[in-house]
């Protein structure tokens, strides 16, 4: 189901949740907690963004551990950190654009932390 930007759910708040997932699960989780009973669209999209944010956090943490603790190839950890941020940014901006148009979005990778009820 697609909504127009002027009617239906709060697409701006859902978009904020997706953009917040670039830096981790905290911002989308806060949006989900605030709107989970009020707006089904925002809650579902914030849950998806929280799940992606958790995957970003885990991947960035693993890359950081490789950089710190693996001798001779620590530069690969730094490269992986950069790749994680670029991919997360791309996925989140694409999801933001989709949500602002009123269409639901999906991510190819995520760690299920919050149930999306789909």
Buried (B, 14 or more C-beta within 10 A) or exposed (E): EEBEEEEEBBBEBBBBBBBBBBBBBEBBBBBBEBBBEEBEBBBBBBBBBBBBBBBBBBBBEBBBEBBEEEEEEEEEBEBBBEEBBEBBBEBBBEBBEBBBBBEBBEBEEBBEBBEBEE
